[in-house]
C-alpha cells in the first residue's frame, strides 16, 4: 500500500466509533515507518497555540492500526 492511499480513509475503532478521516500522516524517515495518522492538516496543528495537545486530540498512533481496507480500523489507546 502506498502512503497516499491512506489519505481520505475513514478511521474507526474496533468498538465501531468513528474518529475521522486521514488528512495527513507523519513519517519517521530514518526508520521508514508511519508514526501517526492526522485527522486534520499538519499545517493547522502547527499553527495552534497548544500544538502538543492538538496533536494528541487530532491524531492516531499508527501502532494502533489493526487493518486497512476501505476504512482503517484501530484498537483502543493504551491506558
OpenMM code with the backbone's topology and positions (N, CA, C; nanometers):
from openmm import Vec3, app, unit

residues = "UNK UNK UNK UNK UNK UNK UNK UNK UNK UNK UNK UNK UNK UNK UNK UNK UNK UNK UNK UNK UNK UNK UNK UNK UNK UNK UNK UNK UNK UNK UNK UNK UNK UNK UNK UNK UNK UNK UNK UNK UNK UNK UNK UNK UNK UNK UNK UNK UNK UNK UNK UNK UNK UNK UNK UNK UNK UNK UNK UNK UNK UNK UNK UNK UNK UNK UNK UNK UNK UNK UNK UNK UNK UNK UNK UNK UNK UNK UNK".split()
positions = [
    Vec3(0.0843, -0.1180, 0.0000),
    Vec3(0.0000, 0.0000, 0.0000),
    Vec3(0.0888, 0.1242, 0.0000),
    Vec3(0.0502, 0.2216, -0.0759),
    Vec3(0.1200, 0.3494, -0.0788),
    Vec3(0.0681, 0.4398, 0.0323),
    Vec3(0.1548, 0.5244, 0.0839),
    Vec3(0.1128, 0.6204, 0.1868),
    Vec3(-0.0017, 0.7054, 0.1344),
    Vec3(0.0046, 0.7433, 0.0091),
    Vec3(-0.1011, 0.8277, -0.0484),
    Vec3(-0.2373, 0.7592, -0.0471),
    Vec3(-0.2400, 0.6256, -0.0408),
    Vec3(-0.3671, 0.5528, -0.0342),
    Vec3(-0.4389, 0.5728, 0.0995),
    Vec3(-0.3674, 0.6185, 0.2020),
    Vec3(-0.4272, 0.6390, 0.3341),
    Vec3(-0.5118, 0.7654, 0.3409),
    Vec3(-0.4756, 0.8654, 0.2612),
    Vec3(-0.5460, 0.9937, 0.2648),
    Vec3(-0.6933, 0.9758, 0.2271),
    Vec3(-0.7801, 1.0348, 0.3090),
    Vec3(-0.9231, 1.0292, 0.2823),
    Vec3(-0.9934, 0.9072, 0.3388),
    Vec3(-0.9193, 0.8132, 0.3950),
    Vec3(-0.9829, 0.6941, 0.4531),
    Vec3(-1.0420, 0.7273, 0.5900),
    Vec3(-1.1580, 0.6705, 0.6155),
    Vec3(-1.2261, 0.6843, 0.7445),
    Vec3(-1.1545, 0.5986, 0.8476),
    Vec3(-1.1351, 0.6519, 0.9692),
    Vec3(-1.0761, 0.5763, 1.0789),
    Vec3(-1.1860, 0.5447, 1.1788),
    Vec3(-1.1994, 0.4158, 1.2104),
    Vec3(-1.2966, 0.3725, 1.3106),
    Vec3(-1.2259, 0.2841, 1.4130),
    Vec3(-1.2816, 0.2789, 1.5328),
    Vec3(-1.2252, 0.1930, 1.6373),
    Vec3(-1.2850, 0.0531, 1.6264),
    Vec3(-1.2231, -0.0414, 1.6947),
    Vec3(-1.2765, -0.1776, 1.6974),
    Vec3(-1.4152, -0.1815, 1.7621),
    Vec3(-1.4477, -0.0781, 1.8405),
    Vec3(-1.5809, -0.0681, 1.9020),
    Vec3(-1.6823, -0.0038, 1.8076),
    Vec3(-1.6369, 0.0413, 1.6891),
    Vec3(-1.7278, 0.0996, 1.5910),
    Vec3(-1.7408, 0.2506, 1.5961),
    Vec3(-1.6619, 0.3170, 1.6792),
    Vec3(-1.6667, 0.4636, 1.6869),
    Vec3(-1.5880, 0.5252, 1.5727),
    Vec3(-1.6467, 0.6245, 1.5089),
    Vec3(-1.5782, 0.6950, 1.4005),
    Vec3(-1.4927, 0.8061, 1.4587),
    Vec3(-1.3646, 0.8041, 1.4239),
    Vec3(-1.2729, 0.9057, 1.4747),
    Vec3(-1.2543, 1.0212, 1.3772),
    Vec3(-1.2612, 0.9938, 1.2492),
    Vec3(-1.2430, 1.0980, 1.1485),
    Vec3(-1.1797, 1.0416, 1.0228),
    Vec3(-1.1325, 1.1319, 0.9387),
    Vec3(-1.0740, 1.0962, 0.8094),
    Vec3(-0.9270, 1.1353, 0.8094),
    Vec3(-0.8431, 1.0510, 0.7492),
    Vec3(-0.7000, 1.0797, 0.7406),
    Vec3(-0.6789, 1.2009, 0.6500),
    Vec3(-0.6253, 1.3072, 0.7087),
    Vec3(-0.5948, 1.4292, 0.6351),
    Vec3(-0.4459, 1.4406, 0.6045),
    Vec3(-0.3624, 1.3776, 0.6888),
    Vec3(-0.2178, 1.3866, 0.6721),
    Vec3(-0.1535, 1.2727, 0.7501),
    Vec3(-0.0258, 1.2496, 0.7273),
    Vec3(0.0474, 1.1464, 0.8007),
    Vec3(0.1812, 1.2023, 0.8469),
    Vec3(0.2331, 1.1442, 0.9536),
    Vec3(0.3678, 1.1772, 0.9995),
    Vec3(0.4515, 1.0521, 0.9804),
    Vec3(0.5644, 1.0687, 0.9123),
    Vec3(0.6517, 0.9572, 0.8788),
    Vec3(0.7865, 0.9753, 0.9467),
    Vec3(0.8400, 0.8671, 1.0024),
    Vec3(0.9766, 0.8654, 1.0539),
    Vec3(1.0636, 0.8167, 0.9385),
    Vec3(1.1312, 0.9100, 0.8722),
    Vec3(1.2091, 0.8752, 0.7546),
    Vec3(1.3340, 0.7952, 0.7885),
    Vec3(1.3867, 0.8094, 0.9090),
    Vec3(1.5046, 0.7312, 0.9478),
    Vec3(1.4718, 0.5829, 0.9567),
    Vec3(1.3564, 0.5508, 1.0165),
    Vec3(1.3159, 0.4110, 1.0306),
    Vec3(1.2262, 0.3640, 0.9159),
    Vec3(1.1780, 0.4584, 0.8351),
    Vec3(1.0930, 0.4235, 0.7218),
    Vec3(0.9562, 0.3724, 0.7618),
    Vec3(0.8977, 0.4322, 0.8675),
    Vec3(0.7665, 0.3879, 0.9145),
    Vec3(0.6728, 0.5072, 0.9328),
    Vec3(0.5442, 0.4788, 0.9219),
    Vec3(0.4423, 0.5785, 0.9517),
    Vec3(0.4267, 0.5827, 1.1030),
    Vec3(0.4257, 0.7021, 1.1604),
    Vec3(0.4163, 0.7179, 1.3046),
    Vec3(0.2743, 0.7526, 1.3481),
    Vec3(0.2117, 0.8497, 1.2791),
    Vec3(0.0787, 0.8954, 1.3183),
    Vec3(-0.0070, 0.9231, 1.1958),
    Vec3(-0.1369, 0.9023, 1.2137),
    Vec3(-0.2367, 0.9425, 1.1147),
    Vec3(-0.3042, 1.0670, 1.1698),
    Vec3(-0.3041, 1.1736, 1.0934),
    Vec3(-0.3609, 1.3000, 1.1395),
    Vec3(-0.5036, 1.3164, 1.0890),
    Vec3(-0.5898, 1.3639, 1.1772),
    Vec3(-0.7303, 1.3871, 1.1437),
    Vec3(-0.7538, 1.5308, 1.0989),
    Vec3(-0.6479, 1.6076, 1.0919),
    Vec3(-0.6511, 1.7446, 1.0427),
    Vec3(-0.5183, 1.7697, 0.9718),
    Vec3(-0.5130, 1.8705, 0.8913),
    Vec3(-0.3896, 1.9011, 0.8177),
    Vec3(-0.2777, 1.9384, 0.9143),
    Vec3(-0.1567, 1.8959, 0.8820),
    Vec3(-0.0399, 1.9224, 0.9649),
    Vec3(-0.0213, 2.0722, 0.9882),
    Vec3(-0.0422, 2.1524, 0.8848),
    Vec3(-0.0248, 2.2974, 0.8968),
    Vec3(-0.1177, 2.3565, 1.0029),
    Vec3(-0.2391, 2.3056, 1.0110),
    Vec3(-0.3346, 2.3552, 1.1105),
    Vec3(-0.2890, 2.3208, 1.2520),
    Vec3(-0.2315, 2.2031, 1.2686),
    Vec3(-0.1831, 2.1633, 1.4015),
    Vec3(-0.0662, 2.2497, 1.4462),
    Vec3(0.0230, 2.2809, 1.3545),
    Vec3(0.1411, 2.3581, 1.3912),
    Vec3(0.1086, 2.5044, 1.4180),
    Vec3(-0.0038, 2.5526, 1.3685),
    Vec3(-0.0452, 2.6908, 1.3926),
    Vec3(-0.1189, 2.7072, 1.5257),
    Vec3(-0.1598, 2.5968, 1.5851),
    Vec3(-0.2355, 2.6014, 1.7101),
    Vec3(-0.1461, 2.6480, 1.8247),
    Vec3(-0.2074, 2.7107, 1.9240),
    Vec3(-0.1324, 2.7581, 2.0401),
    Vec3(-0.0726, 2.6425, 2.1190),
    Vec3(-0.1479, 2.5370, 2.1375),
    Vec3(-0.1007, 2.4213, 2.2131),
    Vec3(-0.0863, 2.3033, 2.1161),
    Vec3(0.0220, 2.3036, 2.0403),
    Vec3(0.0425, 2.2042, 1.9354),
    Vec3(0.0415, 2.0626, 1.9903),
    Vec3(0.1065, 2.0418, 2.1025),
    Vec3(0.1148, 1.9070, 2.1604),
    Vec3(-0.0239, 1.8513, 2.1927),
    Vec3(-0.1081, 1.9316, 2.2554),
    Vec3(-0.2436, 1.8889, 2.2903),
    Vec3(-0.3273, 1.8652, 2.1640),
    Vec3(-0.3145, 1.9546, 2.0678),
    Vec3(-0.3882, 1.9391, 1.9420),
    Vec3(-0.3452, 1.8112, 1.8696),
    Vec3(-0.2163, 1.7810, 1.8723),
    Vec3(-0.1663, 1.6593, 1.8085),
    Vec3(-0.2256, 1.5372, 1.8763),
    Vec3(-0.2326, 1.5388, 2.0071),
    Vec3(-0.2889, 1.4261, 2.0812),
    Vec3(-0.4368, 1.4068, 2.0482),
    Vec3(-0.5100, 1.5160, 2.0377),
    Vec3(-0.6547, 1.5090, 2.0160),
    Vec3(-0.6928, 1.4792, 1.8714),
    Vec3(-0.6056, 1.5159, 1.7776),
    Vec3(-0.6404, 1.5077, 1.6356),
    Vec3(-0.5506, 1.4136, 1.5567),
    Vec3(-0.5015, 1.3095, 1.6236),
    Vec3(-0.4206, 1.2109, 1.5527),
    Vec3(-0.4320, 1.0753, 1.6212),
    Vec3(-0.3857, 0.9740, 1.5489),
    Vec3(-0.3897, 0.8368, 1.5994),
    Vec3(-0.2516, 0.7758, 1.5776),
    Vec3(-0.1957, 0.7139, 1.6811),
    Vec3(-0.0694, 0.6420, 1.6653),
    Vec3(-0.0887, 0.5283, 1.5662),
    Vec3(0.0026, 0.5178, 1.4726),
    Vec3(-0.0109, 0.4143, 1.3695),
    Vec3(-0.0002, 0.2735, 1.4281),
    Vec3(0.0657, 0.2576, 1.5410),
    Vec3(0.0774, 0.1247, 1.6009),
    Vec3(-0.0564, 0.0708, 1.6512),
    Vec3(-0.1596, 0.1545, 1.6554),
    Vec3(-0.2943, 0.1100, 1.6931),
    Vec3(-0.3704, 0.0475, 1.5766),
    Vec3(-0.3197, 0.0633, 1.4540),
    Vec3(-0.3902, 0.0154, 1.3347),
    Vec3(-0.3984, -0.1368, 1.3363),
    Vec3(-0.5206, -0.1867, 1.3207),
    Vec3(-0.5465, -0.3302, 1.3162),
    Vec3(-0.5634, -0.3793, 1.1726),
    Vec3(-0.6291, -0.2972, 1.0894),
    Vec3(-0.6485, -0.3349, 0.9491),
    Vec3(-0.6735, -0.2108, 0.8649),
    Vec3(-0.6396, -0.2243, 0.7374),
    Vec3(-0.6625, -0.1166, 0.6412),
    Vec3(-0.7284, -0.1785, 0.5191),
    Vec3(-0.8528, -0.1363, 0.4934),
    Vec3(-0.9254, -0.1756, 0.3720),
    Vec3(-0.9853, -0.0472, 0.3176),
    Vec3(-1.1165, -0.0440, 0.3000),
    Vec3(-1.1810, 0.0814, 0.2626),
    Vec3(-1.1782, 0.1796, 0.3787),
    Vec3(-1.1698, 0.1242, 0.5005),
    Vec3(-1.1560, 0.2035, 0.6226),
    Vec3(-1.0322, 0.1563, 0.6981),
    Vec3(-0.9933, 0.2346, 0.7963),
    Vec3(-0.8818, 0.1971, 0.8828),
    Vec3(-0.9400, 0.1662, 1.0202),
    Vec3(-0.9160, 0.0449, 1.0668),
    Vec3(-0.9669, 0.0031, 1.1979),
    Vec3(-0.8521, 0.0111, 1.2973),
    Vec3(-0.8770, 0.0804, 1.4085),
    Vec3(-0.7750, 0.0956, 1.5116),
    Vec3(-0.8250, 0.0401, 1.6445),
    Vec3(-0.7321, -0.0126, 1.7234),
    Vec3(-0.7627, -0.0590, 1.8581),
    Vec3(-0.7710, 0.0581, 1.9536),
    Vec3(-0.8124, 0.0288, 2.0728),
    Vec3(-0.8233, 0.1318, 2.1757),
    Vec3(-0.6837, 0.1780, 2.2189),
    Vec3(-0.6726, 0.3052, 2.2585),
    Vec3(-0.5422, 0.3537, 2.3043),
    Vec3(-0.5035, 0.2860, 2.4359),
    Vec3(-0.3725, 0.2726, 2.4593),
    Vec3(-0.3299, 0.2136, 2.5877),
    Vec3(-0.3713, 0.3023, 2.7041),
    Vec3(-0.3993, 0.2413, 2.8165),
    Vec3(-0.4452, 0.3168, 2.9339),
    Vec3(-0.3308, 0.3518, 3.0230),
] * unit.nanometer
topology = app.Topology()
chain = topology.addChain("A")
for resn in residues:
    res = topology.addResidue(resn, chain)
    for name in ("N", "CA", "C"):
        topology.addAtom(name, app.Element.getBySymbol(name[0]), res)
